[in-house]
Amino acid sequence: MAGQRPRQGWIYKINPYRVSLRCRSGHQYFYDLSEPRELTCQHSGCNLVINSSRVFWGDHPYIIWENNKFQDEENYIETFTAIPLTSKTTYAGLSTAYPITKTARNGLEKTSYALVHQICTVDGTCFKDSQGDWLVRIGQLSKDDKLKIEETLIYYLNINREPTEDWFRENASPKLLKKVFDLLPEDDREGDLKNLLDDF
């Protein structure tokens, strides 16, 4: 039975044999990882060795996080940003390893850890069978688990939800002020501008 196109929060057991990796110079390419081996950067003139240790070899459960398409030299490649899961308790103490209790909904066999620090981009073909049909998911995350993983990602990637005073200090300009003013609801603009001028 064929599955459906993967969505955020769905869990699949896959072998990520084709993954996007970046060398220390920033060259990013897809590499075939059908078996463990040393990888050398594909970029012309770059001989740096690629660290592929973050990729789990063989079949493991992965959480779908994002779906993207991009064009290479010949055609469009569909990719999925995915987060690996492991049941190894050695990861339990990491701040970027979020624990997920097994449930009938998520289909996991054991309590597992979402290794947010090992998020990676996987070629979409890894989520298809030999006939080109989508694999059947083993389960999906609860809404609460998705929110907790998003918070862990924000922490790991050092993303600030709201600009800080330092950010405004560094980016303050008449252009930014106009942009913020233009984004205000039209009904509020006149009153907000009057209040701003009264403060000076």
C-alpha positions as CSV (number, residue, x, y, z in Angstrom):
1,M,0.0,0.0,0.0
2,A,1.4,3.4,-1.0
3,G,1.7,6.2,1.5
4,Q,1.1,9.9,1.2
5,R,3.5,12.8,0.6
6,P,5.3,13.3,4.0
7,R,4.1,16.2,6.2
8,Q,5.6,18.0,9.2
9,G,5.5,15.8,12.3
10,W,5.1,12.5,10.5
11,I,7.6,9.7,11.4
12,Y,9.1,7.4,8.9
13,K,11.6,4.5,9.2
14,I,14.1,5.2,6.4
15,N,17.7,4.7,5.3
16,P,19.0,8.2,4.6
17,Y,21.3,7.1,1.8
18,R,21.3,10.4,0.0
19,V,21.9,13.4,2.2
20,S,23.0,17.1,1.7
21,L,26.3,17.7,3.4
22,R,28.6,20.8,3.7
23,C,32.4,20.9,3.9
24,R,34.3,23.3,6.1
25,S,34.6,25.8,3.2
26,G,30.8,25.9,2.8
27,H,30.4,23.9,-0.3
28,Q,27.1,22.0,-0.1
29,Y,26.2,18.9,-2.2
30,F,24.2,15.7,-2.0
31,Y,26.2,12.6,-1.3
32,D,25.3,9.0,-1.7
33,L,25.7,7.2,1.6
34,S,24.6,3.7,0.8
35,E,27.5,2.4,2.9
36,P,29.9,4.0,5.4
37,R,32.9,5.6,3.7
38,E,35.1,8.7,3.8
39,L,33.7,11.5,1.7
40,T,35.6,14.2,-0.2
41,C,34.0,17.5,-1.2
42,Q,32.6,17.4,-4.7
43,H,33.4,21.0,-5.4
44,S,36.0,21.6,-8.1
45,G,39.4,22.2,-6.6
46,C,38.3,21.4,-3.0
47,N,39.7,18.3,-1.4
48,L,38.3,18.7,2.1
49,V,37.0,15.6,3.8
50,I,33.3,15.7,4.7
51,N,32.3,14.8,8.3
52,S,29.3,12.4,7.8
53,S,29.3,11.2,11.4
54,R,26.0,13.1,12.1
55,V,24.2,10.8,9.6
56,F,22.8,7.6,11.0
57,W,23.6,4.6,8.7
58,G,20.9,2.1,8.0
59,D,17.2,2.2,8.8
60,H,16.2,4.5,11.6
61,P,13.0,6.6,12.4
62,Y,13.1,10.2,11.2
63,I,10.7,13.0,11.9
64,I,9.7,15.2,8.9
65,W,10.2,18.8,9.6
66,E,10.2,20.7,6.3
67,N,9.7,20.0,2.6
68,N,11.6,21.9,-0.1
69,K,12.3,21.7,-3.8
70,F,15.4,23.1,-5.5
71,Q,16.8,23.0,-9.0
72,D,20.1,21.4,-9.8
73,E,21.8,21.4,-13.2
74,E,19.2,19.1,-14.7
75,N,15.9,19.1,-12.8
76,Y,14.1,19.7,-9.5
77,I,15.1,17.7,-6.5
78,E,12.5,17.3,-3.7
79,T,14.1,17.3,-0.2
80,F,12.9,16.9,3.3
81,T,14.5,18.4,6.4
82,A,14.4,15.6,8.9
83,I,15.3,14.9,12.5
84,P,16.6,11.5,13.5
85,L,15.2,9.5,16.4
86,T,17.1,7.1,18.6
87,S,16.2,5.0,21.6
88,K,19.8,5.1,23.0
89,T,19.7,6.6,26.5
90,T,23.2,7.9,26.1
91,Y,21.6,11.0,24.5
92,A,19.2,11.6,27.4
93,G,21.3,14.3,29.0
94,L,21.7,16.5,25.9
95,S,19.7,19.8,25.8
96,T,19.1,19.2,22.1
97,A,17.7,15.6,22.5
98,Y,14.0,15.8,23.1
99,P,12.4,12.7,24.7
100,I,9.3,11.2,23.0
101,T,7.3,8.6,24.9
102,K,6.1,5.8,22.7
103,T,2.3,5.9,21.9
104,A,0.0,4.2,19.5
105,R,-0.2,7.6,17.6
106,N,3.6,8.0,17.0
107,G,4.2,4.3,16.3
108,L,7.5,4.2,18.1
109,E,8.6,0.9,19.6
110,K,10.5,2.5,22.6
111,T,10.8,5.9,24.2
112,S,13.0,7.8,21.8
113,Y,15.0,11.0,21.6
114,A,14.7,13.5,18.8
115,L,18.3,14.5,18.0
116,V,17.6,18.1,17.0
117,H,21.3,18.9,16.7
118,Q,21.5,16.3,13.9
119,I,18.8,17.8,11.7
120,C,19.7,17.2,8.1
121,T,18.4,17.5,4.5
122,V,17.5,14.2,2.9
123,D,16.7,13.5,-0.7
124,G,13.0,12.8,-1.2
125,T,13.7,9.5,-2.9
126,C,14.7,8.1,0.5
127,F,11.0,8.4,1.4
128,K,9.9,6.3,-1.6
129,D,9.9,2.6,-2.4
130,S,11.4,0.9,-5.4
131,Q,8.3,1.6,-7.4
132,G,8.5,5.4,-6.7
133,D,5.6,5.4,-4.3
134,W,5.7,7.2,-1.0
135,L,6.4,5.0,2.0
136,V,3.7,4.5,4.7
137,R,4.5,6.5,7.8
138,I,4.9,4.7,11.1
139,G,3.1,7.4,13.0
140,Q,3.0,11.1,13.8
141,L,3.9,13.5,16.6
142,S,1.4,14.9,19.0
143,K,0.9,18.7,18.8
144,D,2.7,19.1,22.1
145,D,5.7,17.2,21.0
146,K,5.9,19.3,17.8
147,L,5.8,22.5,19.8
148,K,8.5,21.2,22.2
149,I,10.8,20.2,19.3
150,E,10.2,23.6,17.7
151,E,11.4,25.3,21.0
152,T,14.4,23.0,21.0
153,L,15.2,24.0,17.4
154,I,14.9,27.7,18.3
155,Y,17.4,27.1,21.2
156,Y,19.8,25.0,19.1
157,L,19.8,27.5,16.1
158,N,20.0,30.5,18.5
159,I,16.9,32.1,17.0
160,N,15.3,35.0,18.9
161,R,11.5,35.2,18.6
162,E,11.5,39.0,19.2
163,P,14.2,41.6,18.4
164,T,16.2,42.7,21.4
165,E,17.1,46.3,22.3
166,D,20.6,45.6,21.0
167,W,19.1,44.6,17.6
168,F,17.1,47.8,17.4
169,R,20.1,49.8,18.4
170,E,22.2,48.3,15.7
171,N,19.5,48.5,13.0
172,A,17.7,51.8,13.8
173,S,17.3,53.9,10.7
174,P,14.7,56.2,9.1
175,K,14.1,53.4,6.5
176,L,13.3,50.9,9.3
177,L,11.0,53.4,11.0
178,K,9.1,54.0,7.8
179,K,8.8,50.3,7.2
180,V,7.4,49.7,10.7
181,F,5.0,52.7,10.3
182,D,3.7,51.3,7.0
183,L,3.0,47.9,8.6
184,L,0.8,49.5,11.3
185,P,-3.0,49.2,10.8
186,E,-4.2,52.3,8.9
187,D,-6.7,53.2,11.6
188,D,-3.9,53.3,14.2
189,R,-1.2,55.2,12.3
190,E,-2.3,58.8,13.0
191,G,-2.8,58.2,16.7
192,D,0.5,56.3,17.0
193,L,2.4,59.1,15.2
194,K,0.8,61.8,17.4
195,N,1.8,59.8,20.5
196,L,5.4,59.4,19.2
197,L,5.7,63.1,18.5
198,D,4.3,64.0,21.9
199,D,7.1,62.0,23.5
200,F,9.7,64.2,22.0
